[in-house]
Amino acid sequence: MARAIVDELVRADAIELASSHEAAQTAVLAELETYFQAASDLERDAERMADQHLKAMGRDGLGLDRRLIVQRIKEKLAEERGFSA
């Protein structure tokens, strides 16, 4: 995947490589790994916070859409962390 990204960026003249293709691929792969780890952390944190919130609400939380609560928390956390999903 990293190779395809670098190849397409070079082909589109969007970047000019200052070093080897392999170095660029390694850099792209590192960025992808960082992004996906941040996305995973965001999801985990939002689910944990939603569960805590619903537990704190007790019976008042019955019938609430957990998926919607998680989504709203994710949006807020993403904004706070400067993360675009």
Jmol script that loads the backbone (N, CA, C; Angstrom):
load data "model"
ATOM      1  N   MET A   1       0.814  -1.169   0.000  1.00  0.00           N
ATOM      2  CA  MET A   1       0.000   0.000   0.000  1.00  0.00           C
ATOM      3  C   MET A   1       0.875   1.257   0.000  1.00  0.00           C
ATOM      4  N   ALA A   2       1.900   1.275   0.832  1.00  0.00           N
ATOM      5  CA  ALA A   2       2.797   2.431   0.894  1.00  0.00           C
ATOM      6  C   ALA A   2       3.478   2.653  -0.455  1.00  0.00           C
ATOM      7  N   ARG A   3       3.846   1.565  -1.100  1.00  0.00           N
ATOM      8  CA  ARG A   3       4.495   1.685  -2.409  1.00  0.00           C
ATOM      9  C   ARG A   3       3.550   2.326  -3.430  1.00  0.00           C
ATOM     10  N   ALA A   4       2.297   1.879  -3.425  1.00  0.00           N
ATOM     11  CA  ALA A   4       1.313   2.421  -4.357  1.00  0.00           C
ATOM     12  C   ALA A   4       1.094   3.911  -4.106  1.00  0.00           C
ATOM     13  N   ILE A   5       1.062   4.308  -2.854  1.00  0.00           N
ATOM     14  CA  ILE A   5       0.869   5.726  -2.517  1.00  0.00           C
ATOM     15  C   ILE A   5       2.042   6.555  -3.028  1.00  0.00           C
ATOM     16  N   VAL A   6       3.255   6.105  -2.739  1.00  0.00           N
ATOM     17  CA  VAL A   6       4.446   6.838  -3.186  1.00  0.00           C
ATOM     18  C   VAL A   6       4.491   6.882  -4.710  1.00  0.00           C
ATOM     19  N   ASP A   7       4.246   5.766  -5.362  1.00  0.00           N
ATOM     20  CA  ASP A   7       4.268   5.728  -6.826  1.00  0.00           C
ATOM     21  C   ASP A   7       3.269   6.710  -7.420  1.00  0.00           C
ATOM     22  N   GLU A   8       2.055   6.749  -6.871  1.00  0.00           N
ATOM     23  CA  GLU A   8       1.027   7.642  -7.406  1.00  0.00           C
ATOM     24  C   GLU A   8       1.378   9.099  -7.155  1.00  0.00           C
ATOM     25  N   LEU A   9       1.917   9.415  -5.997  1.00  0.00           N
ATOM     26  CA  LEU A   9       2.322  10.798  -5.706  1.00  0.00           C
ATOM     27  C   LEU A   9       3.443  11.261  -6.636  1.00  0.00           C
ATOM     28  N   VAL A  10       4.390  10.372  -6.911  1.00  0.00           N
ATOM     29  CA  VAL A  10       5.486  10.706  -7.824  1.00  0.00           C
ATOM     30  C   VAL A  10       4.940  10.878  -9.242  1.00  0.00           C
ATOM     31  N   ARG A  11       4.095   9.964  -9.672  1.00  0.00           N
ATOM     32  CA  ARG A  11       3.507  10.018 -11.011  1.00  0.00           C
ATOM     33  C   ARG A  11       2.700  11.297 -11.224  1.00  0.00           C
ATOM     34  N   ALA A  12       2.007  11.746 -10.171  1.00  0.00           N
ATOM     35  CA  ALA A  12       1.170  12.945 -10.264  1.00  0.00           C
ATOM     36  C   ALA A  12       1.982  14.225 -10.051  1.00  0.00           C
ATOM     37  N   ASP A  13       3.285  14.062  -9.890  1.00  0.00           N
ATOM     38  CA  ASP A  13       4.175  15.197  -9.611  1.00  0.00           C
ATOM     39  C   ASP A  13       3.754  15.963  -8.355  1.00  0.00           C
ATOM     40  N   ALA A  14       3.157  15.239  -7.411  1.00  0.00           N
ATOM     41  CA  ALA A  14       2.737  15.850  -6.150  1.00  0.00           C
ATOM     42  C   ALA A  14       3.908  15.941  -5.168  1.00  0.00           C
ATOM     43  N   ILE A  15       4.896  15.068  -5.370  1.00  0.00           N
ATOM     44  CA  ILE A  15       6.094  15.097  -4.532  1.00  0.00           C
ATOM     45  C   ILE A  15       7.325  14.868  -5.388  1.00  0.00           C
ATOM     46  N   GLU A  16       8.433  15.331  -4.878  1.00  0.00           N
ATOM     47  CA  GLU A  16       9.725  15.038  -5.483  1.00  0.00           C
ATOM     48  C   GLU A  16      10.545  14.367  -4.393  1.00  0.00           C
ATOM     49  N   LEU A  17      11.012  13.174  -4.672  1.00  0.00           N
ATOM     50  CA  LEU A  17      11.728  12.411  -3.660  1.00  0.00           C
ATOM     51  C   LEU A  17      13.128  12.984  -3.425  1.00  0.00           C
ATOM     52  N   ALA A  18      13.438  13.220  -2.161  1.00  0.00           N
ATOM     53  CA  ALA A  18      14.768  13.714  -1.787  1.00  0.00           C
ATOM     54  C   ALA A  18      15.710  12.540  -1.515  1.00  0.00           C
ATOM     55  N   SER A  19      15.111  11.366  -1.346  1.00  0.00           N
ATOM     56  CA  SER A  19      15.916  10.161  -1.127  1.00  0.00           C
ATOM     57  C   SER A  19      15.286   9.015  -1.913  1.00  0.00           C
ATOM     58  N   SER A  20      15.531   7.813  -1.499  1.00  0.00           N
ATOM     59  CA  SER A  20      15.074   6.640  -2.255  1.00  0.00           C
ATOM     60  C   SER A  20      13.572   6.401  -2.125  1.00  0.00           C
ATOM     61  N   HIS A  21      13.070   5.617  -3.064  1.00  0.00           N
ATOM     62  CA  HIS A  21      11.670   5.179  -3.014  1.00  0.00           C
ATOM     63  C   HIS A  21      11.413   4.416  -1.716  1.00  0.00           C
ATOM     64  N   GLU A  22      12.377   3.592  -1.333  1.00  0.00           N
ATOM     65  CA  GLU A  22      12.216   2.770  -0.137  1.00  0.00           C
ATOM     66  C   GLU A  22      12.081   3.635   1.112  1.00  0.00           C
ATOM     67  N   ALA A  23      12.863   4.705   1.191  1.00  0.00           N
ATOM     68  CA  ALA A  23      12.772   5.607   2.346  1.00  0.00           C
ATOM     69  C   ALA A  23      11.406   6.284   2.382  1.00  0.00           C
ATOM     70  N   ALA A  24      10.901   6.676   1.224  1.00  0.00           N
ATOM     71  CA  ALA A  24       9.583   7.307   1.154  1.00  0.00           C
ATOM     72  C   ALA A  24       8.494   6.310   1.551  1.00  0.00           C
ATOM     73  N   GLN A  25       8.625   5.082   1.099  1.00  0.00           N
ATOM     74  CA  GLN A  25       7.649   4.049   1.458  1.00  0.00           C
ATOM     75  C   GLN A  25       7.658   3.796   2.960  1.00  0.00           C
ATOM     76  N   THR A  26       8.848   3.766   3.545  1.00  0.00           N
ATOM     77  CA  THR A  26       8.967   3.561   4.989  1.00  0.00           C
ATOM     78  C   THR A  26       8.307   4.708   5.742  1.00  0.00           C
ATOM     79  N   ALA A  27       8.494   5.937   5.262  1.00  0.00           N
ATOM     80  CA  ALA A  27       7.891   7.107   5.900  1.00  0.00           C
ATOM     81  C   ALA A  27       6.363   7.068   5.784  1.00  0.00           C
ATOM     82  N   VAL A  28       5.855   6.691   4.617  1.00  0.00           N
ATOM     83  CA  VAL A  28       4.407   6.596   4.424  1.00  0.00           C
ATOM     84  C   VAL A  28       3.838   5.510   5.327  1.00  0.00           C
ATOM     85  N   LEU A  29       4.498   4.381   5.389  1.00  0.00           N
ATOM     86  CA  LEU A  29       4.040   3.287   6.239  1.00  0.00           C
ATOM     87  C   LEU A  29       4.009   3.711   7.703  1.00  0.00           C
ATOM     88  N   ALA A  30       5.017   4.433   8.145  1.00  0.00           N
ATOM     89  CA  ALA A  30       5.057   4.911   9.532  1.00  0.00           C
ATOM     90  C   ALA A  30       3.887   5.860   9.808  1.00  0.00           C
ATOM     91  N   GLU A  31       3.584   6.735   8.850  1.00  0.00           N
ATOM     92  CA  GLU A  31       2.454   7.659   9.021  1.00  0.00           C
ATOM     93  C   GLU A  31       1.133   6.905   9.067  1.00  0.00           C
ATOM     94  N   LEU A  32       0.982   5.909   8.212  1.00  0.00           N
ATOM     95  CA  LEU A  32      -0.242   5.103   8.223  1.00  0.00           C
ATOM     96  C   LEU A  32      -0.404   4.367   9.546  1.00  0.00           C
ATOM     97  N   GLU A  33       0.669   3.792  10.034  1.00  0.00           N
ATOM     98  CA  GLU A  33       0.614   3.085  11.311  1.00  0.00           C
ATOM     99  C   GLU A  33       0.232   4.040  12.442  1.00  0.00           C
ATOM    100  N   THR A  34       0.802   5.234  12.439  1.00  0.00           N
ATOM    101  CA  THR A  34       0.480   6.242  13.448  1.00  0.00           C
ATOM    102  C   THR A  34      -0.994   6.622  13.368  1.00  0.00           C
ATOM    103  N   TYR A  35      -1.480   6.844  12.149  1.00  0.00           N
ATOM    104  CA  TYR A  35      -2.880   7.215  11.949  1.00  0.00           C
ATOM    105  C   TYR A  35      -3.811   6.118  12.453  1.00  0.00           C
ATOM    106  N   PHE A  36      -3.556   4.876  12.053  1.00  0.00           N
ATOM    107  CA  PHE A  36      -4.449   3.789  12.441  1.00  0.00           C
ATOM    108  C   PHE A  36      -4.384   3.508  13.942  1.00  0.00           C
ATOM    109  N   GLN A  37      -3.239   3.714  14.559  1.00  0.00           N
ATOM    110  CA  GLN A  37      -3.140   3.560  16.004  1.00  0.00           C
ATOM    111  C   GLN A  37      -3.947   4.652  16.704  1.00  0.00           C
ATOM    112  N   ALA A  38      -3.856   5.876  16.215  1.00  0.00           N
ATOM    113  CA  ALA A  38      -4.624   6.983  16.791  1.00  0.00           C
ATOM    114  C   ALA A  38      -6.125   6.745  16.623  1.00  0.00           C
ATOM    115  N   ALA A  39      -6.523   6.230  15.472  1.00  0.00           N
ATOM    116  CA  ALA A  39      -7.935   5.930  15.229  1.00  0.00           C
ATOM    117  C   ALA A  39      -8.417   4.831  16.174  1.00  0.00           C
ATOM    118  N   SER A  40      -7.595   3.837  16.382  1.00  0.00           N
ATOM    119  CA  SER A  40      -7.929   2.748  17.298  1.00  0.00           C
ATOM    120  C   SER A  40      -8.036   3.263  18.734  1.00  0.00           C
ATOM    121  N   ASP A  41      -7.093   4.109  19.138  1.00  0.00           N
ATOM    122  CA  ASP A  41      -7.123   4.700  20.482  1.00  0.00           C
ATOM    123  C   ASP A  41      -8.379   5.538  20.671  1.00  0.00           C
ATOM    124  N   LEU A  42      -8.732   6.303  19.646  1.00  0.00           N
ATOM    125  CA  LEU A  42      -9.915   7.151  19.701  1.00  0.00           C
ATOM    126  C   LEU A  42     -11.170   6.302  19.889  1.00  0.00           C
ATOM    127  N   GLU A  43     -11.284   5.249  19.127  1.00  0.00           N
ATOM    128  CA  GLU A  43     -12.436   4.347  19.224  1.00  0.00           C
ATOM    129  C   GLU A  43     -12.520   3.715  20.610  1.00  0.00           C
ATOM    130  N   ARG A  44     -11.395   3.213  21.092  1.00  0.00           N
ATOM    131  CA  ARG A  44     -11.346   2.579  22.411  1.00  0.00           C
ATOM    132  C   ARG A  44     -11.742   3.566  23.507  1.00  0.00           C
ATOM    133  N   ASP A  45     -11.188   4.766  23.452  1.00  0.00           N
ATOM    134  CA  ASP A  45     -11.484   5.776  24.466  1.00  0.00           C
ATOM    135  C   ASP A  45     -12.949   6.194  24.429  1.00  0.00           C
ATOM    136  N   ALA A  46     -13.504   6.353  23.238  1.00  0.00           N
ATOM    137  CA  ALA A  46     -14.911   6.737  23.111  1.00  0.00           C
ATOM    138  C   ALA A  46     -15.831   5.658  23.657  1.00  0.00           C
ATOM    139  N   GLU A  47     -15.522   4.412  23.375  1.00  0.00           N
ATOM    140  CA  GLU A  47     -16.347   3.312  23.888  1.00  0.00           C
ATOM    141  C   GLU A  47     -16.256   3.224  25.402  1.00  0.00           C
ATOM    142  N   ARG A  48     -15.064   3.409  25.945  1.00  0.00           N
ATOM    143  CA  ARG A  48     -14.884   3.370  27.396  1.00  0.00           C
ATOM    144  C   ARG A  48     -15.664   4.502  28.059  1.00  0.00           C
ATOM    145  N   MET A  49     -15.561   5.699  27.500  1.00  0.00           N
ATOM    146  CA  MET A  49     -16.261   6.849  28.066  1.00  0.00           C
ATOM    147  C   MET A  49     -17.782   6.688  27.963  1.00  0.00           C
ATOM    148  N   ALA A  50     -18.248   6.140  26.858  1.00  0.00           N
ATOM    149  CA  ALA A  50     -19.686   5.908  26.695  1.00  0.00           C
ATOM    150  C   ALA A  50     -20.177   4.911  27.736  1.00  0.00           C
ATOM    151  N   ASP A  51     -19.431   3.847  27.933  1.00  0.00           N
ATOM    152  CA  ASP A  51     -19.819   2.845  28.933  1.00  0.00           C
ATOM    153  C   ASP A  51     -19.847   3.456  30.331  1.00  0.00           C
ATOM    154  N   GLN A  52     -18.855   4.290  30.652  1.00  0.00           N
ATOM    155  CA  GLN A  52     -18.832   4.950  31.953  1.00  0.00           C
ATOM    156  C   GLN A  52     -20.046   5.875  32.111  1.00  0.00           C
ATOM    157  N   HIS A  53     -20.346   6.606  31.068  1.00  0.00           N
ATOM    158  CA  HIS A  53     -21.469   7.537  31.101  1.00  0.00           C
ATOM    159  C   HIS A  53     -22.786   6.791  31.298  1.00  0.00           C
ATOM    160  N   LEU A  54     -22.975   5.737  30.529  1.00  0.00           N
ATOM    161  CA  LEU A  54     -24.214   4.972  30.635  1.00  0.00           C
ATOM    162  C   LEU A  54     -24.333   4.296  32.002  1.00  0.00           C
ATOM    163  N   LYS A  55     -23.218   3.812  32.522  1.00  0.00           N
ATOM    164  CA  LYS A  55     -23.231   3.175  33.842  1.00  0.00           C
ATOM    165  C   LYS A  55     -23.598   4.204  34.915  1.00  0.00           C
ATOM    166  N   ALA A  56     -23.041   5.407  34.806  1.00  0.00           N
ATOM    167  CA  ALA A  56     -23.327   6.467  35.775  1.00  0.00           C
ATOM    168  C   ALA A  56     -24.797   6.893  35.715  1.00  0.00           C
ATOM    169  N   MET A  57     -25.411   6.776  34.546  1.00  0.00           N
ATOM    170  CA  MET A  57     -26.816   7.166  34.395  1.00  0.00           C
ATOM    171  C   MET A  57     -27.765   6.137  35.005  1.00  0.00           C
ATOM    172  N   GLY A  58     -27.279   4.921  35.166  1.00  0.00           N
ATOM    173  CA  GLY A  58     -28.127   3.869  35.737  1.00  0.00           C
ATOM    174  C   GLY A  58     -29.348   3.621  34.884  1.00  0.00           C
ATOM    175  N   ARG A  59     -30.502   3.548  35.542  1.00  0.00           N
ATOM    176  CA  ARG A  59     -31.755   3.249  34.833  1.00  0.00           C
ATOM    177  C   ARG A  59     -32.123   4.341  33.832  1.00  0.00           C
ATOM    178  N   ASP A  60     -31.665   5.566  34.069  1.00  0.00           N
ATOM    179  CA  ASP A  60     -31.965   6.653  33.130  1.00  0.00           C
ATOM    180  C   ASP A  60     -31.286   6.434  31.777  1.00  0.00           C
ATOM    181  N   GLY A  61     -30.267   5.599  31.752  1.00  0.00           N
ATOM    182  CA  GLY A  61     -29.552   5.333  30.509  1.00  0.00           C
ATOM    183  C   GLY A  61     -30.175   4.230  29.677  1.00  0.00           C
ATOM    184  N   LEU A  62     -31.147   3.534  30.256  1.00  0.00           N
ATOM    185  CA  LEU A  62     -31.800   2.454  29.519  1.00  0.00           C
ATOM    186  C   LEU A  62     -32.515   3.022  28.294  1.00  0.00           C
ATOM    187  N   GLY A  63     -32.347   2.369  27.186  1.00  0.00           N
ATOM    188  CA  GLY A  63     -33.019   2.780  25.966  1.00  0.00           C
ATOM    189  C   GLY A  63     -32.247   3.796  25.135  1.00  0.00           C
ATOM    190  N   LEU A  64     -31.154   4.322  25.675  1.00  0.00           N
ATOM    191  CA  LEU A  64     -30.347   5.261  24.896  1.00  0.00           C
ATOM    192  C   LEU A  64     -29.550   4.492  23.843  1.00  0.00           C
ATOM    193  N   ASP A  65     -29.299   5.132  22.733  1.00  0.00           N
ATOM    194  CA  ASP A  65     -28.568   4.513  21.628  1.00  0.00           C
ATOM    195  C   ASP A  65     -27.064   4.605  21.899  1.00  0.00           C
ATOM    196  N   ARG A  66     -26.467   3.508  22.357  1.00  0.00           N
ATOM    197  CA  ARG A  66     -25.048   3.483  22.702  1.00  0.00           C
ATOM    198  C   ARG A  66     -24.185   3.856  21.505  1.00  0.00           C
ATOM    199  N   ARG A  67     -24.557   3.379  20.341  1.00  0.00           N
ATOM    200  CA  ARG A  67     -23.795   3.662  19.124  1.00  0.00           C
ATOM    201  C   ARG A  67     -23.728   5.163  18.852  1.00  0.00           C
ATOM    202  N   LEU A  68     -24.849   5.837  19.033  1.00  0.00           N
ATOM    203  CA  LEU A  68     -24.895   7.281  18.824  1.00  0.00           C
ATOM    204  C   LEU A  68     -24.054   8.010  19.876  1.00  0.00           C
ATOM    205  N   ILE A  69     -24.121   7.546  21.101  1.00  0.00           N
ATOM    206  CA  ILE A  69     -23.322   8.153  22.173  1.00  0.00           C
ATOM    207  C   ILE A  69     -21.835   7.997  21.871  1.00  0.00           C
ATOM    208  N   VAL A  70     -21.424   6.805  21.460  1.00  0.00           N
ATOM    209  CA  VAL A  70     -20.020   6.567  21.105  1.00  0.00           C
ATOM    210  C   VAL A  70     -19.610   7.483  19.965  1.00  0.00           C
ATOM    211  N   GLN A  71     -20.455   7.619  18.954  1.00  0.00           N
ATOM    212  CA  GLN A  71     -20.134   8.459  17.806  1.00  0.00           C
ATOM    213  C   GLN A  71     -19.939   9.914  18.215  1.00  0.00           C
ATOM    214  N   ARG A  72     -20.819  10.411  19.055  1.00  0.00           N
ATOM    215  CA  ARG A  72     -20.708  11.813  19.495  1.00  0.00           C
ATOM    216  C   ARG A  72     -19.452  12.025  20.337  1.00  0.00           C
ATOM    217  N   ILE A  73     -19.143  11.071  21.186  1.00  0.00           N
ATOM    218  CA  ILE A  73     -17.921  11.175  21.997  1.00  0.00           C
ATOM    219  C   ILE A  73     -16.695  11.128  21.087  1.00  0.00           C
ATOM    220  N   LYS A  74     -16.712  10.238  20.090  1.00  0.00           N
ATOM    221  CA  LYS A  74     -15.596  10.160  19.136  1.00  0.00           C
ATOM    222  C   LYS A  74     -15.392  11.488  18.426  1.00  0.00           C
ATOM    223  N   GLU A  75     -16.470  12.103  18.003  1.00  0.00           N
ATOM    224  CA  GLU A  75     -16.372  13.393  17.305  1.00  0.00           C
ATOM    225  C   GLU A  75     -15.736  14.442  18.211  1.00  0.00           C
ATOM    226  N   LYS A  76     -16.163  14.474  19.472  1.00  0.00           N
ATOM    227  CA  LYS A  76     -15.632  15.455  20.412  1.00  0.00           C
ATOM    228  C   LYS A  76     -14.153  15.180  20.696  1.00  0.00           C
ATOM    229  N   LEU A  77     -13.802  13.922  20.930  1.00  0.00           N
ATOM    230  CA  LEU A  77     -12.411  13.565  21.184  1.00  0.00           C
ATOM    231  C   LEU A  77     -11.534  13.872  19.965  1.00  0.00           C
ATOM    232  N   ALA A  78     -12.036  13.571  18.787  1.00  0.00           N
ATOM    233  CA  ALA A  78     -11.269  13.836  17.559  1.00  0.00           C
ATOM    234  C   ALA A  78     -10.991  15.327  17.430  1.00  0.00           C
ATOM    235  N   GLU A  79     -11.987  16.134  17.718  1.00  0.00           N
ATOM    236  CA  GLU A  79     -11.812  17.589  17.650  1.00  0.00           C
ATOM    237  C   GLU A  79     -10.771  18.048  18.674  1.00  0.00           C
ATOM    238  N   GLU A  80     -10.875  17.537  19.897  1.00  0.00           N
ATOM    239  CA  GLU A  80      -9.943  17.907  20.954  1.00  0.00           C
ATOM    240  C   GLU A  80      -8.509  17.495  20.625  1.00  0.00           C
ATOM    241  N   ARG A  81      -8.367  16.356  19.950  1.00  0.00           N
ATOM    242  CA  ARG A  81      -7.040  15.808  19.640  1.00  0.00           C
ATOM    243  C   ARG A  81      -6.512  16.276  18.283  1.00  0.00           C
ATOM    244  N   GLY A  82      -7.305  17.047  17.566  1.00  0.00           N
ATOM    245  CA  GLY A  82      -6.883  17.500  16.243  1.00  0.00           C
ATOM    246  C   GLY A  82      -6.773  16.365  15.253  1.00  0.00           C
ATOM    247  N   PHE A  83      -7.628  15.386  15.426  1.00  0.00           N
ATOM    248  CA  PHE A  83      -7.600  14.170  14.604  1.00  0.00           C
ATOM    249  C   PHE A  83      -8.741  14.225  13.599  1.00  0.00           C
ATOM    250  N   SER A  84      -8.436  14.020  12.342  1.00  0.00           N
ATOM    251  CA  SER A  84      -9.506  13.964  11.337  1.00  0.00           C
ATOM    252  C   SER A  84      -9.737  12.510  10.951  1.00  0.00           C
ATOM    253  N   ALA A  85     -10.976  12.103  11.117  1.00  0.00           N
ATOM    254  CA  ALA A  85     -11.325  10.719  10.823  1.00  0.00           C
ATOM    255  C   ALA A  85     -11.954  10.593   9.464  1.00  0.00           C
TER     256      ALA A  85
END
end "model"
wireframe off; spacefill off
backbone 0.3
color backbone group
